[in-house]
Amino acid sequence: MIEFSYSIQLLRFAILIGVVLSILVYRFYGWTTGGFVTAGYLALFVTRPLHILWCLAMALLTLLVVTRLIMPRVILWGRRKFAVMIICGALLSWGCEKLILPVFQPWPVFDSIGLLIPALIANDAQRQGFLRTTAMVLVCAITAYGLIKVAELIWIVLKPG
């Protein structure tokens, strides 16, 4: 059996909160939050800002590689652009992790999703700008973290026994 640093219930709750927050932000402001699941996953790392900084750096690197190096040479839009973002984001994240692994291990336990989150952020940043996307990702992640903590407190108080 695989042991995770977060319970499956907490992970599910965090993702659910992230999806709801992302929908609300899009509904009221018309801004996207770097993918529906991004805020929920990043909420789990709010107390580890270096991990979030790593994710945003990989997202920016992915955005720059795809928009400055690949898109001027290849016609990319829609699903093809999204697929290239995912592939580039995963390869860049994985490659950079291998370079610095002895010093810092980003995304402990979330190896596979840690490769996808920067690409999701980069994909939204390509449409609405990196600063706006980063701001919305951080606001939603911090809000999700706060809601998770409130839910944990309520659970402790109301827990029978």
PyMOL commands that set and color helices and strands:
alter all, ss='L'
color gray80, all
select helices_A, chain A and resi 8-29+38-43+49-70+78-100+111-128+130-158
alter helices_A, ss='H'
color red, helices_A
deselect
rebuild
show_as cartoon
